[in-house]
Amino acid sequence: MTTTATRAERPIDPNDVEIAYVGGGSRQWAPNLIQDLARSEFDGHVRLYDTNHEAAETNAEFGN
């Protein structure tokens, strides 16, 4: 399988970043990501997606 890399048409604005986290209900990875982002200069939104909606909601509360 061959993959092709593409470039963004415009530069990424570091003040307007969105991250989609599939598996956002994780009890280990999501809280670690949230803590890492809280300690960084990240300014944007993280959207948590998981088949376990309740777990993703719990992690979202932790991140807010």
mmJSON file of the N, C-alpha and C atoms, coordinates in Angstrom:
{"data_MODEL":{"atom_site":{
"group_PDB":["ATOM","ATOM","ATOM","ATOM","ATOM","ATOM","ATOM","ATOM","ATOM","ATOM","ATOM","ATOM","ATOM","ATOM","ATOM","ATOM","ATOM","ATOM","ATOM","ATOM","ATOM","ATOM","ATOM","ATOM","ATOM","ATOM","ATOM","ATOM","ATOM","ATOM","ATOM","ATOM","ATOM","ATOM","ATOM","ATOM","ATOM","ATOM","ATOM","ATOM","ATOM","ATOM","ATOM","ATOM","ATOM","ATOM","ATOM","ATOM","ATOM","ATOM","ATOM","ATOM","ATOM","ATOM","ATOM","ATOM","ATOM","ATOM","ATOM","ATOM","ATOM","ATOM","ATOM","ATOM","ATOM","ATOM","ATOM","ATOM","ATOM","ATOM","ATOM","ATOM","ATOM","ATOM","ATOM","ATOM","ATOM","ATOM","ATOM","ATOM","ATOM","ATOM","ATOM","ATOM","ATOM","ATOM","ATOM","ATOM","ATOM","ATOM","ATOM","ATOM","ATOM","ATOM","ATOM","ATOM","ATOM","ATOM","ATOM","ATOM","ATOM","ATOM","ATOM","ATOM","ATOM","ATOM","ATOM","ATOM","ATOM","ATOM","ATOM","ATOM","ATOM","ATOM","ATOM","ATOM","ATOM","ATOM","ATOM","ATOM","ATOM","ATOM","ATOM","ATOM","ATOM","ATOM","ATOM","ATOM","ATOM","ATOM","ATOM","ATOM","ATOM","ATOM","ATOM","ATOM","ATOM","ATOM","ATOM","ATOM","ATOM","ATOM","ATOM","ATOM","ATOM","ATOM","ATOM","ATOM","ATOM","ATOM","ATOM","ATOM","ATOM","ATOM","ATOM","ATOM","ATOM","ATOM","ATOM","ATOM","ATOM","ATOM","ATOM","ATOM","ATOM","ATOM","ATOM","ATOM","ATOM","ATOM","ATOM","ATOM","ATOM","ATOM","ATOM","ATOM","ATOM","ATOM","ATOM","ATOM","ATOM","ATOM","ATOM","ATOM","ATOM","ATOM","ATOM","ATOM","ATOM","ATOM","ATOM","ATOM"],
"id":[1,2,3,4,5,6,7,8,9,10,11,12,13,14,15,16,17,18,19,20,21,22,23,24,25,26,27,28,29,30,31,32,33,34,35,36,37,38,39,40,41,42,43,44,45,46,47,48,49,50,51,52,53,54,55,56,57,58,59,60,61,62,63,64,65,66,67,68,69,70,71,72,73,74,75,76,77,78,79,80,81,82,83,84,85,86,87,88,89,90,91,92,93,94,95,96,97,98,99,100,101,102,103,104,105,106,107,108,109,110,111,112,113,114,115,116,117,118,119,120,121,122,123,124,125,126,127,128,129,130,131,132,133,134,135,136,137,138,139,140,141,142,143,144,145,146,147,148,149,150,151,152,153,154,155,156,157,158,159,160,161,162,163,164,165,166,167,168,169,170,171,172,173,174,175,176,177,178,179,180,181,182,183,184,185,186,187,188,189,190,191,192],
"type_symbol":["N","C","C","N","C","C","N","C","C","N","C","C","N","C","C","N","C","C","N","C","C","N","C","C","N","C","C","N","C","C","N","C","C","N","C","C","N","C","C","N","C","C","N","C","C","N","C","C","N","C","C","N","C","C","N","C","C","N","C","C","N","C","C","N","C","C","N","C","C","N","C","C","N","C","C","N","C","C","N","C","C","N","C","C","N","C","C","N","C","C","N","C","C","N","C","C","N","C","C","N","C","C","N","C","C","N","C","C","N","C","C","N","C","C","N","C","C","N","C","C","N","C","C","N","C","C","N","C","C","N","C","C","N","C","C","N","C","C","N","C","C","N","C","C","N","C","C","N","C","C","N","C","C","N","C","C","N","C","C","N","C","C","N","C","C","N","C","C","N","C","C","N","C","C","N","C","C","N","C","C","N","C","C","N","C","C","N","C","C","N","C","C"],
"label_atom_id":["N","CA","C","N","CA","C","N","CA","C","N","CA","C","N","CA","C","N","CA","C","N","CA","C","N","CA","C","N","CA","C","N","CA","C","N","CA","C","N","CA","C","N","CA","C","N","CA","C","N","CA","C","N","CA","C","N","CA","C","N","CA","C","N","CA","C","N","CA","C","N","CA","C","N","CA","C","N","CA","C","N","CA","C","N","CA","C","N","CA","C","N","CA","C","N","CA","C","N","CA","C","N","CA","C","N","CA","C","N","CA","C","N","CA","C","N","CA","C","N","CA","C","N","CA","C","N","CA","C","N","CA","C","N","CA","C","N","CA","C","N","CA","C","N","CA","C","N","CA","C","N","CA","C","N","CA","C","N","CA","C","N","CA","C","N","CA","C","N","CA","C","N","CA","C","N","CA","C","N","CA","C","N","CA","C","N","CA","C","N","CA","C","N","CA","C","N","CA","C","N","CA","C","N","CA","C","N","CA","C","N","CA","C","N","CA","C","N","CA","C","N","CA","C"],
"label_alt_id":[null,null,null,null,null,null,null,null,null,null,null,null,null,null,null,null,null,null,null,null,null,null,null,null,null,null,null,null,null,null,null,null,null,null,null,null,null,null,null,null,null,null,null,null,null,null,null,null,null,null,null,null,null,null,null,null,null,null,null,null,null,null,null,null,null,null,null,null,null,null,null,null,null,null,null,null,null,null,null,null,null,null,null,null,null,null,null,null,null,null,null,null,null,null,null,null,null,null,null,null,null,null,null,null,null,null,null,null,null,null,null,null,null,null,null,null,null,null,null,null,null,null,null,null,null,null,null,null,null,null,null,null,null,null,null,null,null,null,null,null,null,null,null,null,null,null,null,null,null,null,null,null,null,null,null,null,null,null,null,null,null,null,null,null,null,null,null,null,null,null,null,null,null,null,null,null,null,null,null,null,null,null,null,null,null,null,null,null,null,null,null,null],
"label_comp_id":["MET","MET","MET","THR","THR","THR","THR","THR","THR","THR","THR","THR","ALA","ALA","ALA","THR","THR","THR","ARG","ARG","ARG","ALA","ALA","ALA","GLU","GLU","GLU","ARG","ARG","ARG","PRO","PRO","PRO","ILE","ILE","ILE","ASP","ASP","ASP","PRO","PRO","PRO","ASN","ASN","ASN","ASP","ASP","ASP","VAL","VAL","VAL","GLU","GLU","GLU","ILE","ILE","ILE","ALA","ALA","ALA","TYR","TYR","TYR","VAL","VAL","VAL","GLY","GLY","GLY","GLY","GLY","GLY","GLY","GLY","GLY","SER","SER","SER","ARG","ARG","ARG","GLN","GLN","GLN","TRP","TRP","TRP","ALA","ALA","ALA","PRO","PRO","PRO","ASN","ASN","ASN","LEU","LEU","LEU","ILE","ILE","ILE","GLN","GLN","GLN","ASP","ASP","ASP","LEU","LEU","LEU","ALA","ALA","ALA","ARG","ARG","ARG","SER","SER","SER","GLU","GLU","GLU","PHE","PHE","PHE","ASP","ASP","ASP","GLY","GLY","GLY","HIS","HIS","HIS","VAL","VAL","VAL","ARG","ARG","ARG","LEU","LEU","LEU","TYR","TYR","TYR","ASP","ASP","ASP","THR","THR","THR","ASN","ASN","ASN","HIS","HIS","HIS","GLU","GLU","GLU","ALA","ALA","ALA","ALA","ALA","ALA","GLU","GLU","GLU","THR","THR","THR","ASN","ASN","ASN","ALA","ALA","ALA","GLU","GLU","GLU","PHE","PHE","PHE","GLY","GLY","GLY","ASN","ASN","ASN"],
"label_asym_id":["A","A","A","A","A","A","A","A","A","A","A","A","A","A","A","A","A","A","A","A","A","A","A","A","A","A","A","A","A","A","A","A","A","A","A","A","A","A","A","A","A","A","A","A","A","A","A","A","A","A","A","A","A","A","A","A","A","A","A","A","A","A","A","A","A","A","A","A","A","A","A","A","A","A","A","A","A","A","A","A","A","A","A","A","A","A","A","A","A","A","A","A","A","A","A","A","A","A","A","A","A","A","A","A","A","A","A","A","A","A","A","A","A","A","A","A","A","A","A","A","A","A","A","A","A","A","A","A","A","A","A","A","A","A","A","A","A","A","A","A","A","A","A","A","A","A","A","A","A","A","A","A","A","A","A","A","A","A","A","A","A","A","A","A","A","A","A","A","A","A","A","A","A","A","A","A","A","A","A","A","A","A","A","A","A","A","A","A","A","A","A","A"],
"label_entity_id":["1","1","1","1","1","1","1","1","1","1","1","1","1","1","1","1","1","1","1","1","1","1","1","1","1","1","1","1","1","1","1","1","1","1","1","1","1","1","1","1","1","1","1","1","1","1","1","1","1","1","1","1","1","1","1","1","1","1","1","1","1","1","1","1","1","1","1","1","1","1","1","1","1","1","1","1","1","1","1","1","1","1","1","1","1","1","1","1","1","1","1","1","1","1","1","1","1","1","1","1","1","1","1","1","1","1","1","1","1","1","1","1","1","1","1","1","1","1","1","1","1","1","1","1","1","1","1","1","1","1","1","1","1","1","1","1","1","1","1","1","1","1","1","1","1","1","1","1","1","1","1","1","1","1","1","1","1","1","1","1","1","1","1","1","1","1","1","1","1","1","1","1","1","1","1","1","1","1","1","1","1","1","1","1","1","1","1","1","1","1","1","1"],
"label_seq_id":[1,1,1,2,2,2,3,3,3,4,4,4,5,5,5,6,6,6,7,7,7,8,8,8,9,9,9,10,10,10,11,11,11,12,12,12,13,13,13,14,14,14,15,15,15,16,16,16,17,17,17,18,18,18,19,19,19,20,20,20,21,21,21,22,22,22,23,23,23,24,24,24,25,25,25,26,26,26,27,27,27,28,28,28,29,29,29,30,30,30,31,31,31,32,32,32,33,33,33,34,34,34,35,35,35,36,36,36,37,37,37,38,38,38,39,39,39,40,40,40,41,41,41,42,42,42,43,43,43,44,44,44,45,45,45,46,46,46,47,47,47,48,48,48,49,49,49,50,50,50,51,51,51,52,52,52,53,53,53,54,54,54,55,55,55,56,56,56,57,57,57,58,58,58,59,59,59,60,60,60,61,61,61,62,62,62,63,63,63,64,64,64],
"pdbx_PDB_ins_code":[null,null,null,null,null,null,null,null,null,null,null,null,null,null,null,null,null,null,null,null,null,null,null,null,null,null,null,null,null,null,null,null,null,null,null,null,null,null,null,null,null,null,null,null,null,null,null,null,null,null,null,null,null,null,null,null,null,null,null,null,null,null,null,null,null,null,null,null,null,null,null,null,null,null,null,null,null,null,null,null,null,null,null,null,null,null,null,null,null,null,null,null,null,null,null,null,null,null,null,null,null,null,null,null,null,null,null,null,null,null,null,null,null,null,null,null,null,null,null,null,null,null,null,null,null,null,null,null,null,null,null,null,null,null,null,null,null,null,null,null,null,null,null,null,null,null,null,null,null,null,null,null,null,null,null,null,null,null,null,null,null,null,null,null,null,null,null,null,null,null,null,null,null,null,null,null,null,null,null,null,null,null,null,null,null,null,null,null,null,null,null,null],
"Cartn_x":[0.843,0.0,0.89,0.574,1.321,0.495,1.129,0.44,1.042,0.251,0.696,0.516,1.577,1.506,1.073,0.264,-0.145,0.206,0.266,0.575,-0.683,-0.75,-1.884,-1.827,-2.978,-3.036,-2.612,-2.756,-2.351,-1.657,-0.849,-0.161,-1.158,-0.785,-1.632,-1.543,-2.677,-2.734,-2.624,-1.51,-1.346,-2.363,-3.097,-4.113,-5.502,-5.584,-6.883,-6.708,-6.393,-6.143,-7.297,-7.719,-8.733,-8.158,-8.331,-7.863,-9.076,-9.203,-10.249,-9.592,-10.063,-9.489,-10.492,-10.233,-11.091,-10.624,-11.532,-11.183,-11.063,-11.743,-11.65,-12.216,-12.777,-13.277,-12.233,-11.038,-9.955,-9.685,-9.467,-9.191,-7.729,-6.857,-5.441,-4.959,-5.171,-4.603,-5.244,-6.549,-7.207,-6.792,-6.808,-6.351,-4.887,-4.037,-2.637,-2.524,-3.286,-3.279,-3.774,-4.853,-5.417,-4.41,-3.729,-2.712,-1.555,-1.1,-0.003,-0.4,-1.617,-2.071,-2.225,-2.656,-2.82,-1.474,-0.414,0.925,1.605,1.004,1.604,1.016,1.442,0.91,-0.279,-0.845,-1.979,-3.137,-3.718,-4.903,-5.861,-6.836,-7.768,-8.798,-9.318,-10.376,-9.972,-10.386,-10.208,-11.596,-11.873,-13.165,-12.94,-13.638,-13.47,-14.594,-14.223,-15.191,-14.936,-15.99,-15.853,-17.207,-17.193,-18.456,-19.081,-18.251,-18.739,-18.892,-20.051,-20.308,-20.112,-20.551,-20.446,-18.975,-18.103,-16.681,-16.062,-16.438,-15.928,-16.411,-17.649,-18.19,-17.424,-17.103,-16.344,-14.987,-14.302,-13.007,-13.142,-14.225,-14.445,-14.59,-15.3,-15.441,-14.086,-13.258,-11.909,-11.086,-11.271,-10.495,-10.988,-12.193,-12.723,-12.484],
"Cartn_y":[-1.17,0.0,1.235,2.191,3.427,4.553,5.38,6.544,7.8,8.808,10.068,11.152,11.867,12.984,14.232,15.03,16.301,17.424,18.605,19.777,20.613,21.306,22.189,23.363,23.837,24.98,26.264,26.298,27.485,27.012,27.857,27.451,27.147,26.249,25.913,27.049,27.535,28.591,27.933,28.139,27.479,27.925,28.999,29.472,28.95,28.102,27.58,26.134,25.248,23.847,22.997,22.017,21.065,19.67,18.886,17.51,16.614,15.606,14.592,13.35,12.897,11.743,10.601,9.635,8.451,7.485,7.098,6.305,7.225,8.364,9.389,9.011,7.823,7.358,6.561,6.473,5.718,6.225,5.303,5.703,6.056,5.726,6.028,7.062,6.81,7.686,9.072,9.163,10.468,11.387,10.934,11.828,12.25,11.338,11.705,12.78,12.635,13.64,14.975,14.948,16.182,16.883,16.129,16.721,17.305,16.576,17.075,18.366,18.413,19.62,20.788,20.503,21.565,22.198,21.427,21.932,22.59,22.49,23.031,24.407,24.949,26.229,26.022,24.823,24.478,25.428,25.887,26.739,26.266,25.49,24.964,24.073,23.136,22.247,20.792,19.967,18.523,17.904,17.097,16.413,14.941,14.425,13.035,12.183,11.138,10.213,8.816,8.126,6.768,6.082,4.769,4.029,4.05,4.245,4.4,5.902,6.419,7.865,8.397,7.645,8.081,8.27,7.358,7.472,8.693,8.967,10.151,11.424,11.429,12.587,12.811,11.732,11.841,12.467,12.022,12.591,14.046,14.38,15.768,16.663,16.187,16.963,17.162,16.116,16.192,17.267,17.374,18.313,19.74,19.936,21.295,21.799],
"Cartn_z":[0.0,0.0,0.0,-0.845,-0.939,-0.348,0.462,1.017,0.415,0.302,-0.248,0.796,1.075,2.026,1.274,1.913,1.314,2.265,1.74,2.553,2.724,3.836,4.083,3.107,2.714,1.809,2.498,3.819,4.574,5.85,6.44,7.681,8.797,9.677,10.824,11.835,12.272,13.284,14.663,15.391,16.689,17.729,17.466,18.4,18.054,17.047,16.622,16.164,17.109,16.812,17.331,16.55,16.999,16.909,17.971,18.021,18.202,17.358,17.506,18.088,19.23,19.921,19.86,18.983,18.885,19.964,20.833,22.011,23.221,23.147,24.177,25.528,25.644,26.934,27.696,27.135,27.76,29.167,30.089,31.477,31.684,30.724,30.877,29.87,28.594,27.571,27.543,27.616,27.536,28.684,29.949,31.022,30.859,30.365,30.136,29.068,27.975,26.922,27.461,28.206,28.762,29.671,30.516,31.398,30.595,29.58,28.743,28.039,27.518,26.824,27.799,29.026,30.025,30.38,30.304,30.626,29.43,28.268,27.053,26.735,25.615,25.148,24.219,24.223,23.359,23.597,22.519,22.593,21.507,21.891,20.915,21.572,20.808,21.278,21.102,22.043,21.938,21.942,20.965,20.876,21.16,22.153,22.566,21.99,21.262,20.666,21.211,21.613,22.119,22.028,21.856,21.86,23.249,24.269,25.637,25.895,25.53,25.612,27.032,28.013,29.412,29.825,29.403,29.74,29.071,27.838,27.142,27.834,28.283,29.012,30.318,31.025,32.275,32.008,30.94,30.593,30.161,29.483,29.076,30.309,31.312,32.558,33.213,33.202,33.765,33.045,31.747,30.946,31.027,31.511,31.603,32.954],
"occupancy":[1.0,1.0,1.0,1.0,1.0,1.0,1.0,1.0,1.0,1.0,1.0,1.0,1.0,1.0,1.0,1.0,1.0,1.0,1.0,1.0,1.0,1.0,1.0,1.0,1.0,1.0,1.0,1.0,1.0,1.0,1.0,1.0,1.0,1.0,1.0,1.0,1.0,1.0,1.0,1.0,1.0,1.0,1.0,1.0,1.0,1.0,1.0,1.0,1.0,1.0,1.0,1.0,1.0,1.0,1.0,1.0,1.0,1.0,1.0,1.0,1.0,1.0,1.0,1.0,1.0,1.0,1.0,1.0,1.0,1.0,1.0,1.0,1.0,1.0,1.0,1.0,1.0,1.0,1.0,1.0,1.0,1.0,1.0,1.0,1.0,1.0,1.0,1.0,1.0,1.0,1.0,1.0,1.0,1.0,1.0,1.0,1.0,1.0,1.0,1.0,1.0,1.0,1.0,1.0,1.0,1.0,1.0,1.0,1.0,1.0,1.0,1.0,1.0,1.0,1.0,1.0,1.0,1.0,1.0,1.0,1.0,1.0,1.0,1.0,1.0,1.0,1.0,1.0,1.0,1.0,1.0,1.0,1.0,1.0,1.0,1.0,1.0,1.0,1.0,1.0,1.0,1.0,1.0,1.0,1.0,1.0,1.0,1.0,1.0,1.0,1.0,1.0,1.0,1.0,1.0,1.0,1.0,1.0,1.0,1.0,1.0,1.0,1.0,1.0,1.0,1.0,1.0,1.0,1.0,1.0,1.0,1.0,1.0,1.0,1.0,1.0,1.0,1.0,1.0,1.0,1.0,1.0,1.0,1.0,1.0,1.0,1.0,1.0,1.0,1.0,1.0,1.0],
"B_iso_or_equiv":[0.0,0.0,0.0,0.0,0.0,0.0,0.0,0.0,0.0,0.0,0.0,0.0,0.0,0.0,0.0,0.0,0.0,0.0,0.0,0.0,0.0,0.0,0.0,0.0,0.0,0.0,0.0,0.0,0.0,0.0,0.0,0.0,0.0,0.0,0.0,0.0,0.0,0.0,0.0,0.0,0.0,0.0,0.0,0.0,0.0,0.0,0.0,0.0,0.0,0.0,0.0,0.0,0.0,0.0,0.0,0.0,0.0,0.0,0.0,0.0,0.0,0.0,0.0,0.0,0.0,0.0,0.0,0.0,0.0,0.0,0.0,0.0,0.0,0.0,0.0,0.0,0.0,0.0,0.0,0.0,0.0,0.0,0.0,0.0,0.0,0.0,0.0,0.0,0.0,0.0,0.0,0.0,0.0,0.0,0.0,0.0,0.0,0.0,0.0,0.0,0.0,0.0,0.0,0.0,0.0,0.0,0.0,0.0,0.0,0.0,0.0,0.0,0.0,0.0,0.0,0.0,0.0,0.0,0.0,0.0,0.0,0.0,0.0,0.0,0.0,0.0,0.0,0.0,0.0,0.0,0.0,0.0,0.0,0.0,0.0,0.0,0.0,0.0,0.0,0.0,0.0,0.0,0.0,0.0,0.0,0.0,0.0,0.0,0.0,0.0,0.0,0.0,0.0,0.0,0.0,0.0,0.0,0.0,0.0,0.0,0.0,0.0,0.0,0.0,0.0,0.0,0.0,0.0,0.0,0.0,0.0,0.0,0.0,0.0,0.0,0.0,0.0,0.0,0.0,0.0,0.0,0.0,0.0,0.0,0.0,0.0,0.0,0.0,0.0,0.0,0.0,0.0],
"pdbx_formal_charge":[null,null,null,null,null,null,null,null,null,null,null,null,null,null,null,null,null,null,null,null,null,null,null,null,null,null,null,null,null,null,null,null,null,null,null,null,null,null,null,null,null,null,null,null,null,null,null,null,null,null,null,null,null,null,null,null,null,null,null,null,null,null,null,null,null,null,null,null,null,null,null,null,null,null,null,null,null,null,null,null,null,null,null,null,null,null,null,null,null,null,null,null,null,null,null,null,null,null,null,null,null,null,null,null,null,null,null,null,null,null,null,null,null,null,null,null,null,null,null,null,null,null,null,null,null,null,null,null,null,null,null,null,null,null,null,null,null,null,null,null,null,null,null,null,null,null,null,null,null,null,null,null,null,null,null,null,null,null,null,null,null,null,null,null,null,null,null,null,null,null,null,null,null,null,null,null,null,null,null,null,null,null,null,null,null,null,null,null,null,null,null,null],
"auth_seq_id":[1,1,1,2,2,2,3,3,3,4,4,4,5,5,5,6,6,6,7,7,7,8,8,8,9,9,9,10,10,10,11,11,11,12,12,12,13,13,13,14,14,14,15,15,15,16,16,16,17,17,17,18,18,18,19,19,19,20,20,20,21,21,21,22,22,22,23,23,23,24,24,24,25,25,25,26,26,26,27,27,27,28,28,28,29,29,29,30,30,30,31,31,31,32,32,32,33,33,33,34,34,34,35,35,35,36,36,36,37,37,37,38,38,38,39,39,39,40,40,40,41,41,41,42,42,42,43,43,43,44,44,44,45,45,45,46,46,46,47,47,47,48,48,48,49,49,49,50,50,50,51,51,51,52,52,52,53,53,53,54,54,54,55,55,55,56,56,56,57,57,57,58,58,58,59,59,59,60,60,60,61,61,61,62,62,62,63,63,63,64,64,64],
"auth_comp_id":["MET","MET","MET","THR","THR","THR","THR","THR","THR","THR","THR","THR","ALA","ALA","ALA","THR","THR","THR","ARG","ARG","ARG","ALA","ALA","ALA","GLU","GLU","GLU","ARG","ARG","ARG","PRO","PRO","PRO","ILE","ILE","ILE","ASP","ASP","ASP","PRO","PRO","PRO","ASN","ASN","ASN","ASP","ASP","ASP","VAL","VAL","VAL","GLU","GLU","GLU","ILE","ILE","ILE","ALA","ALA","ALA","TYR","TYR","TYR","VAL","VAL","VAL","GLY","GLY","GLY","GLY","GLY","GLY","GLY","GLY","GLY","SER","SER","SER","ARG","ARG","ARG","GLN","GLN","GLN","TRP","TRP","TRP","ALA","ALA","ALA","PRO","PRO","PRO","ASN","ASN","ASN","LEU","LEU","LEU","ILE","ILE","ILE","GLN","GLN","GLN","ASP","ASP","ASP","LEU","LEU","LEU","ALA","ALA","ALA","ARG","ARG","ARG","SER","SER","SER","GLU","GLU","GLU","PHE","PHE","PHE","ASP","ASP","ASP","GLY","GLY","GLY","HIS","HIS","HIS","VAL","VAL","VAL","ARG","ARG","ARG","LEU","LEU","LEU","TYR","TYR","TYR","ASP","ASP","ASP","THR","THR","THR","ASN","ASN","ASN","HIS","HIS","HIS","GLU","GLU","GLU","ALA","ALA","ALA","ALA","ALA","ALA","GLU","GLU","GLU","THR","THR","THR","ASN","ASN","ASN","ALA","ALA","ALA","GLU","GLU","GLU","PHE","PHE","PHE","GLY","GLY","GLY","ASN","ASN","ASN"],
"auth_asym_id":["A","A","A","A","A","A","A","A","A","A","A","A","A","A","A","A","A","A","A","A","A","A","A","A","A","A","A","A","A","A","A","A","A","A","A","A","A","A","A","A","A","A","A","A","A","A","A","A","A","A","A","A","A","A","A","A","A","A","A","A","A","A","A","A","A","A","A","A","A","A","A","A","A","A","A","A","A","A","A","A","A","A","A","A","A","A","A","A","A","A","A","A","A","A","A","A","A","A","A","A","A","A","A","A","A","A","A","A","A","A","A","A","A","A","A","A","A","A","A","A","A","A","A","A","A","A","A","A","A","A","A","A","A","A","A","A","A","A","A","A","A","A","A","A","A","A","A","A","A","A","A","A","A","A","A","A","A","A","A","A","A","A","A","A","A","A","A","A","A","A","A","A","A","A","A","A","A","A","A","A","A","A","A","A","A","A","A","A","A","A","A","A"],
"auth_atom_id":["N","CA","C","N","CA","C","N","CA","C","N","CA","C","N","CA","C","N","CA","C","N","CA","C","N","CA","C","N","CA","C","N","CA","C","N","CA","C","N","CA","C","N","CA","C","N","CA","C","N","CA","C","N","CA","C","N","CA","C","N","CA","C","N","CA","C","N","CA","C","N","CA","C","N","CA","C","N","CA","C","N","CA","C","N","CA","C","N","CA","C","N","CA","C","N","CA","C","N","CA","C","N","CA","C","N","CA","C","N","CA","C","N","CA","C","N","CA","C","N","CA","C","N","CA","C","N","CA","C","N","CA","C","N","CA","C","N","CA","C","N","CA","C","N","CA","C","N","CA","C","N","CA","C","N","CA","C","N","CA","C","N","CA","C","N","CA","C","N","CA","C","N","CA","C","N","CA","C","N","CA","C","N","CA","C","N","CA","C","N","CA","C","N","CA","C","N","CA","C","N","CA","C","N","CA","C","N","CA","C","N","CA","C","N","CA","C","N","CA","C","N","CA","C"],
"pdbx_PDB_model_num":[1,1,1,1,1,1,1,1,1,1,1,1,1,1,1,1,1,1,1,1,1,1,1,1,1,1,1,1,1,1,1,1,1,1,1,1,1,1,1,1,1,1,1,1,1,1,1,1,1,1,1,1,1,1,1,1,1,1,1,1,1,1,1,1,1,1,1,1,1,1,1,1,1,1,1,1,1,1,1,1,1,1,1,1,1,1,1,1,1,1,1,1,1,1,1,1,1,1,1,1,1,1,1,1,1,1,1,1,1,1,1,1,1,1,1,1,1,1,1,1,1,1,1,1,1,1,1,1,1,1,1,1,1,1,1,1,1,1,1,1,1,1,1,1,1,1,1,1,1,1,1,1,1,1,1,1,1,1,1,1,1,1,1,1,1,1,1,1,1,1,1,1,1,1,1,1,1,1,1,1,1,1,1,1,1,1,1,1,1,1,1,1]
}}}
